[in-house]
Amino acid sequence: MSRIFTINMSRLELLSPEGLRIDGRRANELRKLTAKTGVLSQADGSAYIEQGNTKCLAAVYGPREVRHKMNMLHDRAIINVEFNMAPFSTAERKKRSKNDKQVSKSVLGIITFEPVIKTTLYPRSQIDIYLQILQHDGGDLQACINAATLALIDAGLPMIDYVCACTAGSIDKEPIVDLNHVEESSDSPELTVAILPKTGKVNLLQMESRLHVDNFESVANLASEGCENIYQILDQVIRDRTKGLLKQMKQ
């Protein structure tokens, strides 16, 4: 009896009878998202994103000469991605290896940029994307993808579209968007979706937990709506940055 009571209490904490989540959001509400570009002077492109309490820094270098000639492609550029989670980003004080499940998941997600960047314009070169999670509070993969998008645009690399990502899950069959760390740590299923906003094409669909097929469509649709809302924010960041650069040029 005590075991059942504990599970019910946990569920009530995640989603109240009034429909409020543990951080006060409604099921379809995103966390506050702020972003800026051009934060690193030495990088060709850079961006910083705060999505809730998750903080991510992205830096792009290239196109530049290929380090290892054996990896060179004569018809297009190669893309290298390096993900790192700062030791102080979580409450866990343990060294993370490159085989860490979360690290592997994020690296695989960022590789979705390969078909989006026009790599054929830069044969025999490489483009490096460095991603650093400074603070972890859920949604690392989506934060990395969104930050990398801004950094690539800041670097002036031609892309066919933005890549915008968002997570969604389900609590007691109620779809929720943009999961935080507490919600990710529960038994709730989690789905990460990345789309190309102009066409609505899905560029990434990743789920490691189980989700009943009857609930999949509603969760996926909510994640896609979250991606569209995030696109509006990222696009405004780029427009504001461009206006600022134009003012500097005129002065």
C-alpha positions as CSV (number, residue, x, y, z in Angstrom):
1,M,0.0,0.0,0.0
2,S,2.8,2.4,0.9
3,R,4.5,1.7,-2.5
4,I,1.3,2.7,-4.4
5,F,0.9,5.8,-2.3
6,T,4.5,6.9,-3.2
7,I,3.9,6.5,-6.9
8,N,0.7,8.5,-6.8
9,M,2.3,11.4,-4.8
10,S,5.1,11.5,-7.4
11,R,2.6,11.8,-10.2
12,L,0.7,14.6,-8.4
13,E,4.0,16.5,-8.1
14,L,4.6,16.3,-11.8
15,L,1.1,17.3,-12.9
16,S,-1.4,18.7,-10.5
17,P,-5.2,18.3,-10.8
18,E,-5.3,21.9,-12.0
19,G,-3.0,20.9,-14.9
20,L,0.1,22.7,-13.6
21,R,3.5,21.1,-13.7
22,I,6.2,21.2,-11.0
23,D,7.6,24.5,-12.3
24,G,4.2,26.1,-12.7
25,R,3.9,25.7,-16.5
26,R,0.9,24.4,-18.3
27,A,1.3,21.2,-20.3
28,N,1.8,23.1,-23.6
29,E,4.0,25.8,-22.3
30,L,7.7,26.1,-23.2
31,R,10.3,27.2,-20.7
32,K,11.7,30.7,-21.0
33,L,14.2,30.8,-23.9
34,T,16.8,33.4,-24.3
35,A,19.7,33.4,-26.8
36,K,22.5,35.5,-28.2
37,T,25.0,35.1,-31.0
38,G,28.6,36.3,-31.4
39,V,29.5,35.5,-27.8
40,L,33.0,34.2,-28.6
41,S,35.5,36.5,-30.5
42,Q,37.9,33.7,-31.6
43,A,35.2,31.4,-33.1
44,D,33.9,31.8,-36.7
45,G,30.4,31.6,-35.2
46,S,29.1,31.2,-31.7
47,A,25.9,31.2,-29.7
48,Y,24.6,30.9,-26.1
49,I,21.2,29.6,-25.2
50,E,19.3,29.4,-21.9
51,Q,16.3,27.2,-22.1
52,G,14.8,27.2,-18.6
53,N,17.8,26.4,-16.4
54,T,19.6,24.5,-19.1
55,K,22.5,26.6,-20.5
56,C,24.4,25.7,-23.6
57,L,27.3,27.3,-25.5
58,A,28.1,26.5,-29.1
59,A,31.1,27.4,-31.2
60,V,31.7,26.8,-34.9
61,Y,35.1,26.8,-36.7
62,G,35.4,26.5,-40.4
63,P,35.3,25.7,-43.2
64,R,39.0,25.1,-42.7
65,E,41.7,22.7,-43.7
66,V,41.1,19.0,-42.9
67,R,43.2,17.9,-40.0
68,H,43.5,14.3,-41.1
69,K,43.9,13.9,-44.8
70,M,42.5,10.4,-44.8
71,N,39.1,11.8,-43.8
72,M,39.0,14.3,-46.6
73,L,36.1,14.3,-49.0
74,H,36.7,15.7,-52.4
75,D,33.1,16.6,-53.2
76,R,32.1,18.2,-49.9
77,A,33.1,19.3,-46.4
78,I,33.1,16.9,-43.4
79,I,31.3,17.9,-40.2
80,N,32.9,17.2,-36.8
81,V,30.9,17.5,-33.6
82,E,32.3,17.6,-30.1
83,F,30.0,17.5,-27.1
84,N,31.0,18.2,-23.6
85,M,29.1,18.4,-20.4
86,A,30.8,20.6,-17.8
87,P,31.6,18.7,-14.5
88,F,29.7,21.4,-12.6
89,S,26.6,21.3,-14.8
90,T,24.9,18.7,-12.7
91,A,24.7,17.7,-9.0
92,E,26.6,14.5,-9.9
93,R,30.3,14.9,-9.4
94,K,31.5,12.1,-11.6
95,K,33.7,12.1,-14.7
96,R,31.7,11.5,-17.9
97,S,33.2,9.4,-20.6
98,K,32.7,9.7,-24.3
99,N,30.6,6.6,-24.1
100,D,28.2,8.2,-21.7
101,K,24.6,7.6,-22.9
102,Q,23.6,11.2,-22.8
103,V,26.7,12.4,-24.6
104,S,26.2,9.8,-27.4
105,K,22.5,10.8,-27.7
106,S,23.4,14.5,-28.2
107,V,26.2,13.8,-30.7
108,L,23.9,11.7,-32.8
109,G,21.3,14.4,-32.7
110,I,23.7,17.1,-33.9
111,I,24.8,15.0,-36.8
112,T,21.4,15.9,-38.3
113,F,23.0,19.1,-39.5
114,E,24.9,17.2,-42.2
115,P,22.1,17.3,-44.7
116,V,21.2,20.8,-43.8
117,I,24.5,22.6,-44.3
118,K,25.5,23.1,-48.0
119,T,28.7,21.1,-47.6
120,T,29.2,20.7,-51.3
121,L,30.3,24.4,-51.5
122,Y,33.3,23.6,-49.4
123,P,35.1,20.5,-50.8
124,R,38.2,19.1,-49.1
125,S,37.5,21.0,-45.9
126,Q,35.9,20.5,-42.5
127,I,33.5,22.3,-40.2
128,D,33.8,21.8,-36.5
129,I,30.9,22.3,-34.0
130,Y,31.8,22.4,-30.3
131,L,29.0,22.2,-27.8
132,Q,29.2,22.7,-24.1
133,I,26.4,22.2,-21.6
134,L,27.1,24.6,-18.7
135,Q,24.1,23.8,-16.7
136,H,21.8,20.8,-17.0
137,D,18.1,20.9,-16.3
138,G,16.7,18.7,-19.0
139,G,16.5,19.1,-22.8
140,D,20.2,19.0,-23.4
141,L,19.8,17.6,-27.0
142,Q,17.2,20.3,-28.0
143,A,19.4,23.1,-26.5
144,C,22.4,21.8,-28.4
145,I,20.6,21.7,-31.7
146,N,19.1,25.2,-31.2
147,A,22.4,26.7,-30.1
148,A,24.3,25.0,-33.0
149,T,21.8,26.4,-35.5
150,L,22.4,29.9,-34.3
151,A,26.2,29.4,-34.2
152,L,26.2,28.1,-37.8
153,I,24.2,31.1,-39.0
154,D,26.5,33.4,-37.1
155,A,29.5,31.8,-38.9
156,G,27.8,32.6,-42.2
157,L,27.6,29.0,-43.4
158,P,24.9,28.4,-46.0
159,M,22.0,26.2,-44.8
160,I,18.8,25.2,-46.5
161,D,16.8,26.0,-43.3
162,Y,17.0,26.4,-39.6
163,V,17.0,23.3,-37.5
164,C,14.7,23.7,-34.4
165,A,14.3,21.1,-31.8
166,C,12.0,20.5,-28.9
167,T,11.1,17.6,-26.5
168,A,7.7,16.4,-25.5
169,G,6.5,13.6,-23.2
170,S,3.4,12.3,-21.5
171,I,2.3,12.3,-17.9
172,D,-0.8,10.1,-17.2
173,K,-1.5,10.2,-20.9
174,E,-1.4,14.0,-20.9
175,P,1.1,15.3,-23.5
176,I,3.6,17.8,-22.1
177,V,6.2,19.9,-23.9
178,D,9.8,20.9,-23.2
179,L,10.6,18.6,-20.3
180,N,12.8,19.7,-17.4
181,H,15.2,17.5,-15.5
182,V,12.6,16.3,-12.9
183,E,10.2,15.3,-15.6
184,E,13.0,13.6,-17.6
185,S,14.1,11.7,-14.5
186,S,10.6,10.2,-13.9
187,D,9.2,7.3,-15.8
188,S,7.6,9.6,-18.3
189,P,8.4,8.9,-22.0
190,E,10.4,11.5,-23.8
191,L,10.5,12.3,-27.5
192,T,12.9,14.7,-29.2
193,V,11.8,16.2,-32.5
194,A,13.8,18.5,-34.8
195,I,12.1,20.1,-37.8
196,L,13.0,22.4,-40.7
197,P,10.4,25.1,-40.1
198,K,10.0,26.4,-43.7
199,T,9.0,23.0,-45.0
200,G,7.8,21.3,-41.8
201,K,10.1,18.4,-42.6
202,V,11.1,16.3,-39.6
203,N,14.9,16.1,-39.4
204,L,15.2,14.2,-36.2
205,L,12.9,11.9,-34.3
206,Q,14.5,10.3,-31.3
207,M,12.9,8.4,-28.4
208,E,14.7,6.1,-26.0
209,S,11.8,5.3,-23.7
210,R,8.5,3.6,-24.4
211,L,5.4,5.5,-25.6
212,H,2.1,3.9,-26.4
213,V,1.2,4.2,-30.1
214,D,-2.1,5.7,-29.2
215,N,-0.3,8.7,-27.5
216,F,2.5,9.0,-30.0
217,E,0.7,11.4,-32.5
218,S,-0.4,13.8,-29.8
219,V,3.1,13.9,-28.2
220,A,4.8,14.3,-31.6
221,N,2.4,17.1,-32.7
222,L,3.0,19.0,-29.4
223,A,6.8,18.7,-29.9
224,S,6.4,20.0,-33.5
225,E,4.4,23.0,-32.2
226,G,7.2,23.6,-29.7
227,C,9.7,23.6,-32.6
228,E,7.7,26.2,-34.5
229,N,7.5,28.5,-31.4
230,I,11.2,28.1,-30.8
231,Y,11.9,29.0,-34.5
232,Q,10.1,32.3,-34.0
233,I,12.4,33.1,-31.1
234,L,15.6,32.0,-32.9
235,D,14.7,33.9,-36.1
236,Q,14.1,37.1,-34.1
237,V,17.5,36.7,-32.4
238,I,19.1,36.5,-35.8
239,R,17.2,39.5,-37.1
240,D,18.1,41.6,-34.1
241,R,21.7,40.6,-34.4
242,T,21.7,41.5,-38.1
243,K,20.2,44.9,-37.4
244,G,22.8,45.5,-34.8
245,L,25.7,44.7,-37.2
246,L,24.2,47.0,-39.9
247,K,24.1,49.9,-37.4
248,Q,27.7,49.3,-36.6
249,M,28.7,49.3,-40.2
250,K,26.9,52.7,-40.8
251,Q,28.6,54.3,-37.9
